[in-house]
Amino acid sequence: MPQYYVVYIMADDLGSGDISAHGGGVKTPNIDKLFKQGVELTQFMGWCVCSPTRAMLLTGRRLRQMAQF
């Protein structure tokens, strides 16, 4: 049976267009390699501060479905 790994990359103050895989000016060869060898999930909504983003990521719920921050 094949073994699969899941990697979540979450960084404060990093826009999706900043990394080189998306044409940005920041050199990110390791992230580029992960994108080429795997699957990039693009349908995730972030928030302007980190705690709601983490809560949405960990629960799979949108912010309006949880307590107000």
C-alpha positions as CSV (number, residue, x, y, z in Angstrom):
1,M,0.0,0.0,0.0
2,P,1.5,3.4,-0.9
3,Q,2.2,5.9,1.8
4,Y,1.0,9.5,1.3
5,Y,2.2,12.6,3.1
6,V,0.3,15.9,3.6
7,V,2.2,19.1,4.0
8,Y,0.4,22.4,5.0
9,I,2.4,25.6,4.5
10,M,1.1,28.6,6.3
11,A,3.1,31.7,6.7
12,D,2.2,35.2,8.0
13,D,2.6,38.0,5.4
14,L,3.2,35.7,2.5
15,G,0.9,36.2,-0.5
16,S,0.3,33.3,-2.9
17,G,1.9,35.4,-5.7
18,D,5.1,36.0,-3.7
19,I,6.6,32.5,-4.2
20,S,8.5,31.7,-7.4
21,A,6.1,28.8,-8.3
22,H,3.4,31.5,-8.9
23,G,5.7,33.9,-10.7
24,G,6.8,35.9,-7.6
25,G,10.2,37.4,-7.0
26,V,11.0,35.4,-3.9
27,K,13.2,32.3,-4.7
28,T,11.5,29.3,-3.2
29,P,13.1,26.2,-4.8
30,N,12.0,23.7,-2.2
31,I,8.4,24.8,-2.4
32,D,8.6,24.7,-6.2
33,K,9.8,21.1,-6.0
34,L,6.9,20.2,-3.7
35,F,4.5,21.7,-6.2
36,K,6.0,19.9,-9.1
37,Q,5.9,16.5,-7.4
38,G,2.5,16.8,-5.7
39,V,-0.9,18.4,-5.7
40,E,-1.5,22.0,-4.9
41,L,-4.8,22.7,-3.2
42,T,-5.9,26.2,-4.0
43,Q,-9.5,26.6,-2.6
44,F,-8.7,27.7,0.9
45,M,-9.7,31.0,2.4
46,G,-7.3,32.8,4.7
47,W,-8.1,35.6,7.1
48,C,-6.2,38.9,7.8
49,V,-4.9,37.6,11.1
50,C,-3.4,34.2,11.9
51,S,-5.8,32.8,14.6
52,P,-8.9,32.6,12.5
53,T,-6.9,31.2,9.6
54,R,-5.5,28.4,11.8
55,A,-9.0,27.7,13.2
56,M,-10.4,27.4,9.7
57,L,-7.6,25.1,8.6
58,L,-7.9,22.8,11.6
59,T,-11.7,22.6,11.7
60,G,-12.5,22.8,8.0
61,R,-15.2,25.4,8.7
62,R,-15.6,28.9,7.4
63,L,-15.1,31.7,9.9
64,R,-18.9,32.6,10.0
65,Q,-19.6,29.0,11.2
66,M,-17.5,29.5,14.3
67,A,-17.4,32.0,17.1
68,Q,-16.7,35.5,16.1
69,F,-13.2,36.7,16.5
